[in-house]
């Protein structure tokens, strides 16, 4: 099988490529140039996609004896990830750029180009697993090492994309084993620290970065009753659930901390309140997609009640817990398969700090069912107050 190995410059992608070679595949390595300032070097373990990472990817491919290329996807990355990130914050939502990158760059633009060039699959160092159902359809599942599991950020993949994905680290019991294997193979990235934070904000100052790109103006901070309790320098820099950086001039009556409950970009207002009002019982998601065959309740099949609730677990953060819930699909005005379908998730236990713009991913057992972008999250206590 002809395999294109996406080489980030980290230890996971290097070992994944090595395993693909060892499995007998015809492997070619490619590093995606996403940063428009390639001279920018990593600071500690922040960021990725730098010239340092490109060099590390090249050294890994040289060690493995496979061809290496750099593909410039910076224009696509800016339009589909960076500009989307800015637009979402400008609209008062909290986006997940890693989800958008996986969806639109690594498993859309990259996979599309790979297939056009005659490759059979794209190999990455993600910790996730692809299994087949009784009819041979691909399913996305959690990796063996749940502590490193990355199935959440891959929840945007479709069944068609899963047909052409290869995740060699799926059954690896720990990251320590990956590093030990890299050292045995003589890969120079064996001890390289993991990258974290948003790759295109290398210093980690998201608020400062956004302030340069969004016309932020000072405004009011209100409590849950509508009373002014402070001022802010720009509502777009806040996110639901935030506690730090509020700098309120008026303490809560009970003396307890306040949290951001709502961001209103239209009137440049931030609403804060007690922690208990962050708990939501229902989440509504848009831009729904299924990671393989959708649940029967989400398809129009004979003998199945479309729109009926089905049991699942829902996860709204990459490293968050998956909580028991029930979900149902509301058909949009565009009809079956329309992009305006709405996924309604009812939680068995309230979940705190759910922000519009985040991604919800549904699971049944270890299997990823699909995902949606959170449009609204209902706090039942706040609504009844």
N, C-alpha and C positions, 0 to 999 in steps of 0.2 A: 504494500500500500504506500502511495506517495503521501508523505506527511509534511506539512509546513509547521515548524515549531516556533511559536511566538516566544521570543527570548527577551525578557524584561531586563536582564542583567542581574537578576537575583538567583538565589540558590534553588528555589523551587522549580523555576522554568528550566534551569540548567540540568537538574536531575531528571525532570520529566523528559527532556530531549534525549538524555543519555539512555533512559529506559526504552524510549521509542526506537532508538538505534539498535539497542541490544535485542529488541523484539523482532528485528529483521526488516523494519520499515526503511524505505528510501526517504531520508530526512533532510530537509533544508531548513536552516535557521534564519529567522528574520527579526530584526529589532525595529519597532515602530518609533519614528522620530515625531514626537507629539509636541515637544517644547519649541516655541519660536525663538527662544534664546538658548541655543545649544551650548553656549559657554558657561552656563550656570551650573555650578557644582552642588552636589548634595551637601546639606548642613546636618551633620549627625545622621539620623535615620529618617529625616524628613524628605518627602517628595520622591519622585522616580522619573524615569524617562529623560535623564540628563546625559551629557557626554560621557560621564563616568560610567553610567549604566550601559551605554552603547559599547564602550571598550570592554567592560566585563562580559557582555554577551558575546562579543567577538572572540575573546580569549576562551570562553567555554566551547564555542563551536570549533575553534582551532584544536582544542584538546580532544574533542570528539571526532575530529576529522570530517566534518560536514561543511558544506558551503554556507556562507553567511552573507546576508544582505541587510541594508537599512532602507526602509520604505518611509517616505515622507508623508505622514498623515496629518501634519500640523494644521492645514487649512480645515480639514474635516473635523478635527478635534476641537478647534476653536469654535466652529459653527455649531456643532452638535453637542458639545459638552460645556465649554467655557461660557459661550453666549447663552446657552440654556440655563446655566447656573445663575448668571446675572439676572436674566429675565424672571426666573422663578423667585429669587429674593426680592426683586422689584415689585412682584405681585403679592408679596407677603407670605410666600410659601418657603418651605425648607427642603431643598432638593438633595438628592444623593448622587453626586457626580460619578461615583464608581459604577453605579447601576447604569447610568447613561453611557458610560464608556464601554462597558461590557455589551450593552444592547446595540449601540450605534457604531462603535469602532471595532472592537475585537471580534465580535461575532456577527457583524453585519458587513461593514466595509472590508475588513480583513478576510473574512470567510468568503465573501463574494469574489474578491480578487483571487483568492487561492483556488476556488473552484474554476474560475475562468482560465487560470493557468494550468489546469489539469491535475491539481492536487485532490486527494480523496478526503483529507481531514485536516483540521487545525488542532495542534497539540499545545496545551498550556499547562502551567504548574498549579492550577487551581485544585483545591481539596474538595472534590465532589465525585459522584459516581453515576455512571449511566448503566441502567439495567433494562431488560426487555420484558414486556408483559407476555401473556400467553399467546397473543397474536403477533408477537414480534415487534410491537411498537416501542420506541425508546421512552424511557422514564428517567428523570433526574432525581437522584437520591443524595442524602447526606453522605459525607465521607466517613471512613472508619474512625478517624480521630475527630470526635465532635468538638474538641477544643479548638481545632484549626479549620473546622468545616466552613466552606465558602459557598455552599449551595444557595444561601440567601441572595448573594450578589449575582448569582447566575439564574435567578428565578425569572429573568426577562427572556430567557432562551425559549425558542419555539421547538416543537417536535421536529420540524424540518432541519433546524440548525443542529439539534442534538444528534441527528443522523451523521453529521460530519464533525463531531467533537471527539477529542481523545484526551482523557484525564488520567495519565499514568500514576498519579499519586493517590488515587482513590482509596486504595486499601492500606496505605501506609499508616502504621499505628501512632506515629508521633513525628513532630518536626525534628526532634533530636536525631531520629533515624535518618531523615533526609540529609541533615548536615553531616552525619557520620559517613553516609554513602558518598556525598560529594567529596569529602576528604579522601576516602579510599580511591576515588576515581581521579584524584589529582586536580579537582576543579578549584580554582582560586577563590571562588565565591563561598566556599564552605562556611566561613565564619562571618560573612557579610551580614550586618544587621538588617532586620526587616524594615521596609519603608512603611510609613504611616502618615496620616493626615492627608490633606488634599494636595495632589501632586503639583498642581499649577499655582499653589500658594506656598512657596518653599519655606517661608519664615513662620508659617502657622497663624499669622495675624489675619484671620478671615474678615473681621470687621474693618480693619484698615484697608484691606484690598478692595472690599466692596465700596467703601466710601469714595475711592478714586473713580469708580465706574457708575455709581448710582447717585443721582442728585439728591443727597440726603439733606433734610431740613429739620431743625429743632421742632419738637412737638410735645404734647402732653402725655403723661402717664396717668391713667385712671385706675381706680380700684373697681371691684366688681359691682359696686353700687353706682358708679359713674362719677364719683368724687375725684378731683385732681389730687394726686399724691406726689407728683414729681414731674420732671421734664427729661427729655431724651434728645440725643443729637441726630436721630434718624431712625424711624420705625423699622426700616428694612433690615437693619443689622440685628434685630432680635428674632428669637425663635421660641415657639411654645415650649414651656417647661424650663426655660432659662431662669436661673436664680441670681447668678453673679452679674455684676456690672450694671445693676439697676440704679444705684445711687439715689435712693428715695429720700426725700426730705421729711416725709411724714410716716412714722412707724405704724404698723398695724395695731389695732386696739388690743389684741392679745399678745403683742410683742413678738409674734412668730414671723419667720421669713415669708416674703411674698414671692410668687412665681409668675412668669408670663403666661397668661391664659389665652391671649388673642393678640394678633397683629393686624391692624387695620390700615393698610397703605393708602386707601382713598382719602381718609381724613388725617393720615400721619399720626395715628394714635396707637398706643400700646396699653393693653388692659392687663392688670396684675391682680392676684388674689391669693387666698390660702391654698396650700398644697392639695387639700382634699378635692378642690374644684377642677384639678387636672385629670381626675379619674374619668375615663370615658367608657361607655357601655356599648356603643355602636359606632362602626367606622364604615364610611361609604367611599369606594374606590372607583376611579375612572381609568381609561386606557388599559383595559383588562387584557391579559394574554395568558395562554395556557402552555405549560412546559410538557408538551406531549398531548396525549388524548385527554380532553376535558372530562370532568365528572358527568355522569349521565344526566344529572339534574340541570346541567348547563348546556345541554344539547336537546334538540327536538327529535326525540326517538320514540318509536311506538312503545306504548306501555309505560312511559316515563313522564312524570308531571314536571314539565319545564318550570323552572323558577322555584322548585321545592328546596327546602333547606337541606344541607348535607353537613355531617360532622367534619371538623377539621381542627387544626391548630394554626394560629396566626402569629407571625413574627414581624415586627416593624423596625427592627434595628439589626445590623449585621452581627452584633455580638449579644443581642437580647435573647430572652427566653421565648419559646413558642408556647402560647397559652391556648387552652381549649376554647373552642368557639363553634358557632354554626354560621354557615354562609349560604347565600342565595344570589342568583343573578337576575337582575331586572333588565329586561330587553329594552334597548334604546329605541328611539323613534325611527332609526334607520333600518330596523329589521334584524334578522338573524345574522350574526357575525359582525354587526356594526360596531364602529369604534366608540359609539356613545353608550354602550352597555354599562351598567353600574353594578358593581359587586358590593353587596351589603353584608357586613360581618357583625354578628352579635356575640359579644364576649361573655363567657360564663363568669369570669372574674374581671372587674374593671381594670383598665390599663392606664397608667399615668403618662402624661406628657406626649400625647400623639399629635403631631403637627401636620397640617396640610402640606403636600409636596413630598412627604416621606413615602417610602414604598412598603406596602404590606405584601407578605409572601405567605401563601397557604401551604400547609403540609397535611398529609395523612400518613402517620407513622414516619418513616424516613423519607418518603417521597414528596418532592415538590410538586404541587398541583399547578400553581401559576401565581401571578402577581397582579397588582394594580397600584396606581398612584393615588394616595389618599387625598380625597377632595374635601371631606368634612369628617369631624369626629365629635360625637354628641356626649356632653357631660350631663347625665340625667339629673344630678343634684343641682347643677347650675341652672338648668332649664326649669326646674321646679321651684327654684328660690324666688 
